[in-house]
Every structure is written in structure tokens, then in C-alpha cells.
Amino acid sequence: MDDRRRSTPRTDEVLRDPGLVAATERLGSTLVKRAVTSALDRCRTGDIAPDDVPAVALASLPPTATSLRAVLNATGIIVHTNLGRASLSAAAVEAIGVAAGPTDVELDLADGRRSRRGRGALDALAAAVPDAGGVHVVNNGAAALALVTCVLAMGREVVVARGEMVEIGDGFRVPELIESVGARLREVGTTNRVRLSDYASAVHDETAFILKVHPSNFRVEGFTSAVPVRELARLGAPVVADIGSGLLAPHPMLPDEPDAATKLRAGATLVTASGDKLLGGPQAGLLLGEATLVERLRRHPFARALRVDKLTLAALEATLAGPTPPVRSALECSVTDLRARAERLRAELDATLPVEVVASSAAVGGGGAPGLVLESVALSLEPRLAPLLRRGDVPVVGRVHAGRLLLDLRTVPAGQDALLAEAIRRAAKSESNGRS
């Protein structure tokens, strides 16, 4: 027998290594055995020594039991769908930890009886939007609209403007969603213009509701016209406003972005929105509006299929009742502060590689505030560092523009500047070693 194979330790012997025993408790046996098997294969081929097998296996293990990796978002897109949309606040993350074990999500600890599920999150949402008579939460924004359509419009008509029959990410189309739950669409107006008279002529006994959709991800400019909720509410049919981005109240930096409070005051019967965009919370679908109608939605059998879990409820409550979430902090940070941070980073990195501080243009993202440009500041580096930064121990995702890699600080929390600097140093060192 080959000496290398004879000297290769047995799998069970390697797994008894104290470090691997601890790793198994933390990561589970599947990942650890996979790492040990790979290290043993390298030992059999003579690539590593038998005594090095445990250390090699340990070094190859992932930091956590998930394949997902924490990423530094330096793209300048605050709500980046490919990076998981809204970053949760520390309070929301802590709340998830509390809810991870047994919790009183449906239990009144005072009397020991079953209670309303997620009452804390629902109360916090109601307090954030006092204009809503009732509130409910489902598992995402599309689910909220699907539930409304299923309950109110199955076998009936939904009136919607042609210019609002939108497609958003990954091929998702609002018209197809409406039709998939049994409603019929009644299109009115043209791509660029719709009038109140168009809606009025379409509303009849078979009309379930008028749908007003915020055209996320794009803007139509020029010869255009639209009908506001206030005018649609006069036509007699319920008005459902899908605002998408989850802005609950007006924000001075987002003058053209629809918000739930304003739509309800204007006469919307129901408002649907997402929780993981401008609200800055977990993925969730928010339903706000007329109390009796919201209760009808909550009690429908389809609502059970869309129910959110306890982790979402905990994170949502902490987002609504807790400190300013990262999305809001990124939106509101001053350009002066961004430039000061960029200059400090440039000074730290100057001995490592040439880096410039440049003006940048950030965006809300996630379909929110399409076309709005947020003044920002970025570090400008050689574009060849982009793949090295993405593949680093702490992945950094920026954007390449005009032949330069821009790392926009609006989307990098100030507390992560040291991590960003270290990631840049390592990428520069790796690039230098690759050239030598």
C-alpha cells in the first residue's frame, strides 16, 4: 500500500480533534465532515502532512452555518435588492435573537391564554400610521396586494391605469399577480395619460376596487397626466393604493415619494407597502386602512398562507418603535460628514495605494424615489481592485464608473470605516502580489 495512504489518519480520529469537536457543536456535523474529507483527500495525494489535517480542515470551515456572507455595501444604492434590501438596526437584530427561542408571540403571560399574534408589532405599526383604522402584516408587498385582490375582487374587475401596469424586479408583473388570484383587469387611459373621466366610465357594479400603483423603478416625463387618490375616492368604488416603498409619512428629502398617511387622508380605502425598503425593516407586506376591511382580510383563509413568522414580527416592531434604522441614517447623513470620513480614510490608505476622494451620486434603490439623485462622496480606486474586494474576507461591493472603482460612503455605516480600510489594504496587497 502507498505509504501516504497508510499514514493518512482515519476520519473518526480527525473528528476527535478538540477544535473540530467545538466546530461541530457550532456548525453541525455535515459542514465539518465535508471539510475533514477534503483535507484527508489532500493528505492522500501528499499535498499536506497527516499531522496538518485537523488544522487544514479547521481553516477551511465557514464562519457560520449559512452560505450567506455579510457584505459592505459601497454601491451608493441605499436599498439594494441584490444585497437584501434594508439593513436592520441593531435593535431589530437583537429582537430577532430574543424571538429565536420560545416567545409569547401568541400567549398572554398575565392570564395564560392565547392572545392576538404579533400584537406588539401591530400596535407599533398602528401608532406609526394613526390615520389607519386597522393594520395587518403579511410576508411581502406582493402578498399584501394578492390578499386584497383575492378577498375583494375574485371574479370581479379591478380598474387600473395602463401606465401603472408595471413590471418590477425578476420579471414580476402587477397585472399577472392580479389575474393569478381570479380578478379581471379593466385598463383605462393610455401609457402616458389617464383622466378622471377614464376611471369614471370604467366603474360599474362589477368593479371591486380601483388600483393606484406607484410606478417604482422608472419615471414617465413630458406629456403626461395622472389622477390622484383624492379624486379617485369620489367615484364610489374602494381605492387601493400600492405605494410599494413603505414610506409611512412624508419625508422632506423625498417630496415625490408616496406615503401611507397621505394616501389614507386623501381617501384611500387600503394602502399596501413593503417593510424592507424605506421603512428599513424586515421583508413584510403592510396593509393599512379601513378597520372592518382589514379585519376581513385578516380572517380570510388565504391570509394564513401569507402569515409572517415571529422573527419578522420582532424585527418589525423594533424597527417601528426603536432607534433610527440604517436606511434612514443613510438617507439623511450630511455630505459634509461623508467628505470628512472619506478624507480620513484617504489619509489612512495613502501609504497603501493611490486613492482619491470624489463627489458621487447615490440613489434610494428598491424602486423608491426613482430618478432622485442623492449627493454623496466616494473613494476612487483602480477598477482592477473591484473583483478582489468582492472576494475578500469581508466582501466589499462598489461600482465601476468612468473607468474608476467608486466606494460610496453614503451606504457604508461610519462604524464600518475600519473594516472598509482593512479590506482595501488586503485587496491592494493581493493585487500587488499577483503582479510580482
C-alpha positions as CSV (number, residue, x, y, z in Angstrom):
1,M,0.0,0.0,0.0
2,D,1.1,3.5,-0.8
3,D,2.9,5.0,2.3
4,R,0.9,8.2,2.0
5,R,-2.4,6.3,2.2
6,R,-1.1,4.2,5.1
7,S,-0.1,7.3,7.1
8,T,-3.4,9.1,6.4
9,P,-5.4,9.3,9.7
10,R,-8.9,7.9,9.9
11,T,-11.9,10.2,9.7
12,D,-13.1,9.4,13.2
13,E,-9.6,10.2,14.6
14,V,-9.6,13.6,13.0
15,L,-13.1,14.4,14.1
16,R,-11.9,13.8,17.7
17,D,-9.6,16.9,17.5
18,P,-10.8,19.4,20.1
19,G,-11.1,22.2,17.6
20,L,-13.2,20.1,15.3
21,V,-15.4,18.9,18.1
22,A,-16.1,22.6,19.0
23,A,-16.7,23.4,15.4
24,T,-19.2,20.5,15.1
25,E,-21.2,21.9,18.0
26,R,-21.2,25.4,16.4
27,L,-21.7,24.5,12.7
28,G,-23.1,21.0,12.7
29,S,-21.6,17.7,11.5
30,T,-22.3,18.0,7.8
31,L,-20.0,21.0,7.2
32,V,-17.3,19.7,9.5
33,K,-17.2,16.2,7.9
34,R,-17.1,17.8,4.4
35,A,-14.1,19.9,5.5
36,V,-12.3,16.8,7.0
37,T,-13.0,14.7,3.9
38,S,-11.4,17.3,1.7
39,A,-8.4,17.6,4.0
40,L,-7.9,13.9,4.0
41,D,-8.1,13.8,0.2
42,R,-5.2,16.3,0.1
43,C,-3.3,14.2,2.6
44,R,-3.7,11.1,0.5
45,T,-2.2,12.9,-2.5
46,G,0.7,14.2,-0.5
47,D,-0.4,17.8,-0.6
48,I,-0.4,18.1,3.2
49,A,1.1,16.2,6.0
50,P,-1.0,13.8,8.2
51,D,-0.4,16.0,11.3
52,D,-1.8,19.0,9.4
53,V,-5.2,17.5,8.5
54,P,-7.1,18.9,11.6
55,A,-5.7,22.4,11.1
56,V,-6.4,22.4,7.4
57,A,-9.9,21.2,7.9
58,L,-10.5,23.9,10.6
59,A,-9.1,26.6,8.4
60,S,-11.5,25.7,5.5
61,L,-14.6,25.9,7.6
62,P,-17.0,28.8,7.0
63,P,-17.5,31.3,9.8
64,T,-21.2,30.4,10.2
65,A,-23.6,27.6,9.1
66,T,-25.1,29.7,6.4
67,S,-23.6,30.2,2.9
68,L,-24.7,33.9,3.1
69,R,-21.9,36.3,3.8
70,A,-22.1,39.8,5.3
71,V,-21.2,42.4,2.7
72,L,-20.1,46.0,2.9
73,N,-22.5,47.9,0.6
74,A,-20.4,50.7,-1.0
75,T,-22.6,50.9,-4.2
76,G,-24.4,54.1,-3.2
77,I,-27.7,52.3,-3.6
78,I,-29.3,52.5,-0.1
79,V,-31.9,49.8,-0.6
80,H,-30.1,47.3,-2.8
81,T,-32.2,44.4,-3.8
82,N,-29.3,42.1,-4.7
83,L,-27.8,42.8,-1.2
84,G,-31.0,42.0,0.7
85,R,-32.6,45.5,0.6
86,A,-32.8,47.2,4.0
87,S,-30.1,46.6,6.6
88,L,-31.7,46.1,10.0
89,S,-31.0,48.2,13.0
90,A,-29.0,46.8,16.0
91,A,-32.3,46.9,17.9
92,A,-34.1,44.8,15.2
93,V,-31.2,42.3,15.2
94,E,-31.3,42.0,19.0
95,A,-35.1,41.5,18.8
96,I,-34.6,38.6,16.3
97,G,-32.3,37.0,18.9
98,V,-35.0,37.3,21.6
99,A,-37.6,35.8,19.3
100,A,-35.4,32.9,18.1
101,G,-36.4,30.8,21.1
102,P,-39.8,30.2,22.8
103,T,-41.6,33.5,23.0
104,D,-45.0,34.9,23.8
105,V,-45.9,35.6,20.2
106,E,-49.5,34.3,20.8
107,L,-49.7,34.0,24.5
108,D,-50.8,36.4,27.2
109,L,-48.4,35.7,30.1
110,A,-50.7,37.5,32.5
111,D,-53.6,35.1,32.2
112,G,-52.0,32.2,30.3
113,R,-54.5,32.4,27.4
114,R,-54.0,32.7,23.7
115,S,-53.6,36.3,22.5
116,R,-53.5,38.2,19.3
117,R,-50.5,37.1,17.2
118,G,-47.8,39.8,16.9
119,R,-49.8,42.3,18.9
120,G,-46.6,44.4,19.7
121,A,-45.7,44.8,16.0
122,L,-49.3,45.6,15.0
123,D,-49.6,48.1,17.8
124,A,-46.3,49.8,16.7
125,L,-47.5,49.9,13.1
126,A,-50.8,51.4,14.1
127,A,-49.1,54.0,16.2
128,A,-46.8,54.9,13.3
129,V,-49.8,55.5,11.0
130,P,-52.6,56.8,13.2
131,D,-54.7,57.5,10.0
132,A,-55.1,53.8,9.5
133,G,-58.2,52.3,11.2
134,G,-56.7,48.9,11.0
135,V,-53.4,47.3,10.2
136,H,-52.2,43.8,9.2
137,V,-48.9,42.3,8.2
138,V,-48.2,39.5,5.7
139,N,-44.9,38.1,4.3
140,N,-44.1,40.6,1.5
141,G,-45.5,43.5,-0.5
142,A,-46.8,41.4,-3.4
143,A,-48.6,39.1,-0.9
144,A,-50.4,42.2,0.6
145,L,-51.8,43.1,-2.9
146,A,-52.6,39.5,-3.7
147,L,-54.6,39.1,-0.4
148,V,-56.6,42.3,-1.1
149,T,-57.3,41.1,-4.6
150,C,-58.3,37.6,-3.5
151,V,-60.7,38.8,-0.9
152,L,-62.3,41.8,-2.7
153,A,-62.0,41.0,-6.4
154,M,-62.2,37.3,-7.2
155,G,-64.4,37.0,-10.2
156,R,-64.8,40.8,-10.4
157,E,-63.0,43.7,-12.0
158,V,-60.0,45.8,-10.9
159,V,-59.7,49.2,-12.6
160,V,-56.1,50.3,-13.2
161,A,-54.4,52.9,-15.5
162,R,-52.3,51.4,-18.3
163,G,-49.3,53.4,-17.3
164,E,-49.4,51.8,-13.8
165,M,-49.4,48.1,-15.0
166,V,-45.8,47.8,-14.0
167,E,-43.1,45.2,-14.0
168,I,-40.5,45.3,-11.3
169,G,-37.6,43.0,-10.4
170,D,-37.1,39.5,-11.6
171,G,-40.0,39.6,-14.1
172,F,-42.7,40.3,-11.5
173,R,-45.7,42.0,-13.1
174,V,-48.6,43.5,-11.2
175,P,-51.2,42.6,-13.9
176,E,-50.2,38.9,-13.7
177,L,-50.4,39.0,-9.9
178,I,-54.0,40.5,-10.1
179,E,-55.1,37.9,-12.6
180,S,-53.5,35.0,-10.8
181,V,-55.9,35.3,-7.9
182,G,-59.0,35.4,-10.0
183,A,-59.7,39.0,-10.8
184,R,-60.2,40.7,-14.2
185,L,-58.3,43.8,-15.2
186,R,-60.0,46.8,-16.6
187,E,-57.4,49.0,-18.2
188,V,-58.0,52.7,-18.6
189,G,-56.2,55.6,-20.2
190,T,-53.0,55.4,-22.3
191,T,-49.4,54.7,-21.4
192,N,-48.7,58.3,-20.6
193,R,-52.0,59.9,-19.8
194,V,-55.1,59.0,-17.9
195,R,-58.1,61.2,-16.9
196,L,-60.7,61.0,-14.1
197,S,-63.3,60.5,-16.8
198,D,-61.5,57.3,-17.9
199,Y,-61.9,55.9,-14.5
200,A,-65.5,57.1,-14.1
201,S,-66.6,55.4,-17.4
202,A,-65.0,52.1,-16.3
203,V,-66.5,51.9,-12.8
204,H,-69.7,49.8,-12.6
205,D,-71.4,47.2,-10.5
206,E,-68.7,44.6,-11.2
207,T,-65.9,46.9,-10.1
208,A,-64.2,45.5,-6.9
209,F,-61.8,48.4,-6.5
210,I,-59.7,51.0,-8.3
211,L,-56.0,50.2,-8.0
212,K,-53.5,53.0,-7.8
213,V,-49.9,51.7,-8.3
214,H,-46.8,53.7,-7.7
215,P,-44.6,53.2,-10.8
216,S,-41.5,52.0,-9.0
217,N,-38.1,51.9,-10.8
218,F,-39.0,54.4,-13.5
219,R,-40.5,57.8,-14.3
220,V,-42.6,58.9,-17.3
221,E,-41.9,62.6,-18.2
222,G,-43.2,65.0,-20.7
223,F,-46.8,64.9,-22.0
224,T,-48.3,63.0,-19.0
225,S,-51.2,63.1,-16.7
226,A,-52.4,61.0,-13.7
227,V,-55.3,61.1,-11.3
228,P,-54.6,61.5,-7.6
229,V,-56.2,59.3,-4.9
230,R,-58.3,62.2,-3.7
231,E,-60.2,62.4,-7.0
232,L,-60.5,58.7,-7.4
233,A,-62.1,58.4,-4.0
234,R,-65.1,60.4,-5.2
235,L,-66.1,57.7,-7.7
236,G,-67.8,55.5,-5.2
237,A,-65.6,52.4,-5.6
238,P,-62.9,51.4,-3.0
239,V,-59.4,52.8,-3.8
240,V,-56.4,50.6,-3.1
241,A,-53.1,52.4,-3.2
242,D,-50.0,50.2,-3.7
243,I,-47.2,52.6,-2.6
244,G,-44.5,49.9,-2.7
245,S,-41.6,51.5,-0.9
246,G,-43.0,51.5,2.6
247,L,-42.7,55.2,3.4
248,L,-45.2,55.7,6.2
249,A,-45.2,59.5,6.4
250,P,-43.9,62.4,4.3
251,H,-40.1,62.9,4.2
252,P,-38.6,66.2,3.2
253,M,-35.9,64.5,1.1
254,L,-38.4,62.5,-0.8
255,P,-41.1,65.0,-1.9
256,D,-42.4,62.9,-4.8
257,E,-42.5,59.6,-3.0
258,P,-46.0,58.5,-1.9
259,D,-46.5,57.7,1.8
260,A,-49.2,55.8,3.6
261,A,-50.5,58.6,5.8
262,T,-51.1,61.0,2.9
263,K,-52.8,58.4,0.8
264,L,-55.2,57.4,3.7
265,R,-56.0,61.1,4.4
266,A,-56.7,61.5,0.7
267,G,-59.4,58.8,0.8
268,A,-57.6,55.5,0.0
269,T,-59.6,52.6,1.4
270,L,-56.5,50.5,1.8
271,V,-52.8,51.0,1.4
272,T,-50.3,48.2,0.7
273,A,-46.5,48.6,1.1
274,S,-43.2,46.7,1.7
275,G,-41.5,46.6,5.0
276,D,-37.9,46.2,3.8
277,K,-37.5,49.3,1.8
278,L,-37.8,52.9,3.0
279,L,-39.3,51.7,6.3
280,G,-35.9,50.0,6.9
281,G,-37.3,46.8,8.4
282,P,-37.6,43.1,7.5
283,Q,-39.3,41.7,4.5
284,A,-43.0,42.1,5.1
285,G,-46.2,43.3,3.4
286,L,-48.0,46.1,5.2
287,L,-51.8,46.5,5.0
288,L,-53.3,49.7,6.4
289,G,-56.8,51.2,6.1
290,E,-60.4,50.8,7.0
291,A,-60.7,48.7,10.2
292,T,-63.6,46.4,9.1
293,L,-62.0,45.7,5.8
294,V,-58.6,45.0,7.3
295,E,-60.2,42.6,9.8
296,R,-62.0,40.9,6.8
297,L,-58.6,40.4,5.2
298,R,-57.0,39.1,8.3
299,R,-59.8,36.5,8.8
300,H,-59.7,35.2,5.2
301,P,-58.3,31.6,4.8
302,F,-55.7,32.9,2.3
303,A,-54.2,35.2,4.9
304,R,-53.0,32.1,6.8
305,A,-50.8,31.1,3.8
306,L,-49.2,34.6,3.9
307,R,-48.6,34.8,7.7
308,V,-45.3,36.2,8.9
309,D,-43.1,34.4,11.4
310,K,-42.2,35.5,14.9
311,L,-38.7,36.7,13.8
312,T,-40.3,39.1,11.3
313,L,-42.8,40.4,13.8
314,A,-40.0,41.0,16.3
315,A,-37.8,42.9,13.8
316,L,-40.7,44.9,12.5
317,E,-41.7,46.0,16.0
318,A,-38.1,47.0,16.8
319,T,-37.8,48.9,13.6
320,L,-41.0,50.9,14.2
321,A,-40.5,51.5,17.9
322,G,-36.7,51.5,18.2
323,P,-33.9,53.8,17.1
324,T,-33.4,55.2,13.6
325,P,-32.8,52.3,11.2
326,P,-29.8,52.3,8.9
327,V,-31.8,53.1,5.8
328,R,-33.0,56.4,7.3
329,S,-29.5,57.2,8.6
330,A,-28.0,56.6,5.1
331,L,-30.7,58.8,3.5
332,E,-30.2,61.7,6.0
333,C,-26.4,61.7,6.5
334,S,-24.8,65.0,5.5
335,V,-22.4,65.4,2.6
336,T,-20.0,67.3,5.0
337,D,-19.8,64.3,7.3
338,L,-19.3,61.9,4.3
339,R,-16.4,64.0,3.0
340,A,-14.8,64.2,6.4
341,R,-14.9,60.4,6.7
342,A,-13.6,60.0,3.1
343,E,-10.6,62.3,3.8
344,R,-9.7,60.3,7.0
345,L,-9.8,57.1,5.0
346,R,-7.7,58.5,2.2
347,A,-5.1,59.6,4.7
348,E,-5.0,56.2,6.3
349,L,-4.7,54.5,2.9
350,D,-2.3,56.9,1.2
351,A,0.7,54.7,2.1
352,T,-1.0,51.6,0.7
353,L,-2.2,52.8,-2.7
354,P,-3.3,55.9,-4.6
355,V,-6.9,56.8,-3.6
356,E,-8.9,59.9,-4.4
357,V,-11.9,61.5,-2.7
358,V,-14.5,62.3,-5.3
359,A,-18.1,63.6,-5.5
360,S,-20.6,60.8,-6.1
361,S,-24.3,60.3,-6.9
362,A,-26.2,57.9,-4.7
363,A,-29.8,56.6,-5.0
364,V,-32.6,55.3,-2.8
365,G,-33.0,52.0,-4.7
366,G,-35.5,49.2,-4.2
367,G,-37.9,51.0,-6.5
368,G,-38.1,54.0,-4.2
369,A,-37.8,57.6,-5.4
370,P,-36.9,56.7,-9.0
371,G,-34.8,59.4,-10.6
372,L,-33.9,61.1,-7.3
373,V,-30.1,61.8,-7.1
374,L,-28.6,62.0,-3.7
375,E,-25.3,64.0,-3.5
376,S,-22.6,61.8,-1.9
377,V,-18.9,61.2,-1.6
378,A,-16.8,58.2,-2.6
379,L,-13.3,56.8,-2.6
380,S,-12.0,56.4,-6.1
381,L,-9.7,53.5,-6.8
382,E,-8.3,51.4,-9.7
383,P,-11.1,49.3,-11.2
384,R,-8.9,46.2,-11.1
385,L,-9.5,46.1,-7.3
386,A,-13.2,45.5,-7.7
387,P,-13.2,41.7,-8.0
388,L,-10.5,41.4,-5.3
389,L,-12.7,43.4,-2.9
390,R,-15.8,41.3,-3.7
391,R,-13.8,38.1,-3.0
392,G,-12.2,39.3,0.2
393,D,-12.7,38.0,3.8
394,V,-15.1,41.0,4.2
395,P,-16.6,41.4,0.7
396,V,-16.9,45.0,-0.5
397,V,-19.3,45.8,-3.4
398,G,-18.8,49.1,-5.1
399,R,-19.5,50.3,-8.6
400,V,-17.3,51.0,-11.6
401,H,-18.0,54.3,-13.3
402,A,-16.0,56.1,-15.9
403,G,-13.1,53.8,-15.6
404,R,-12.8,54.1,-11.8
405,L,-14.0,51.9,-8.9
406,L,-16.1,54.1,-6.6
407,L,-16.8,53.1,-3.0
408,D,-19.7,55.4,-2.0
409,L,-19.7,56.1,1.7
410,R,-23.4,57.0,2.0
411,T,-24.2,53.3,2.1
412,V,-21.3,52.3,4.4
413,P,-22.1,53.0,8.1
414,A,-19.5,55.1,9.8
415,G,-18.8,52.3,12.3
416,Q,-17.6,50.1,9.4
417,D,-14.9,52.5,8.1
418,A,-12.1,50.5,9.7
419,L,-13.4,47.3,8.1
420,L,-13.5,49.1,4.7
421,A,-10.0,50.4,5.1
422,E,-8.6,46.9,6.0
423,A,-10.5,45.3,3.1
424,I,-8.9,47.8,0.7
425,R,-5.4,47.2,2.1
426,R,-5.8,43.4,1.7
427,A,-7.1,43.8,-1.8
428,A,-4.2,46.1,-2.8
429,K,-1.7,43.7,-1.2
430,S,-3.3,40.7,-3.1
431,E,-3.2,42.7,-6.4
432,S,0.5,43.6,-5.8
433,N,1.4,40.0,-5.0
434,G,-0.3,38.9,-8.1
435,R,1.7,41.2,-10.3
436,S,5.1,40.3,-8.7
